[in-house]
Amino acid sequence: MDGFCDLVKSFWDELNVTGPSSFMLARKLNFLNSKLKEWNRDVFGHLEFKMANLVEKVKSLDENEQQQSLSSVDKIKRLEVKKELSLTRSSTDAYRHQRAKQHWMVDGGW
């Protein structure tokens, strides 16, 4: 991600804490964790919901094409939606793979 390190640094610098260093570290890590969760939700959203919306857009454009020829603008739009759908599917697959691996490790798959 472009600028991700800068984003993390800005989150880290956002919270000023005083006290013993172990306390400061714990507070900053908890704060960073909550900020990254919020950022993830804002940037990536709910993948299943996003994918369903993209599928509906493609279906709608396909139905329009069956009824009449699509304009060049709509053809480009359909290609963009299909590209975004492909990226969302890849993200969803990666997320599921990570979750499965995480559950396997927690449940003692070794």
MOWO-V6758 format. One line per field, one symbol per residue. ss: DSSP state (h for helix, s for strand, l for the rest). phi: phi as a letter, one per 30 degrees, with the letter a starting at -180 (. if undefined). psi: psi as a letter, one per 30 degrees, with the letter a starting at -180 (. if undefined). A space follows every 10 residues. Layout:
ss = ???
phi = ???
psi = ???
This chain:
ss = lllhhhhhhh hhhhllllll hhhhhhhhhh hhhhhhhhhh hhhhllhhhh hhhhhhhhhh hhhhhhhlll lhhhhhhhhh hhhhhhhhhh hhhhhhhhhh hhhhhhllll
phi = .diddddddd ddddccbckd dddddddddd ddedddddde dddcicdddd dddddddded dddddddadd dddddddddd dddddddddd dddddddddd dddddddidd
psi = kkgeeeeeee eefekkklak eeeeeeeeee eeeeeeeeee eeefajeeee eeeeeeeeee eeeeeeelkk leeeeeeeee eeeeeeeeee eeeeeeeeee eeeeeefhf.
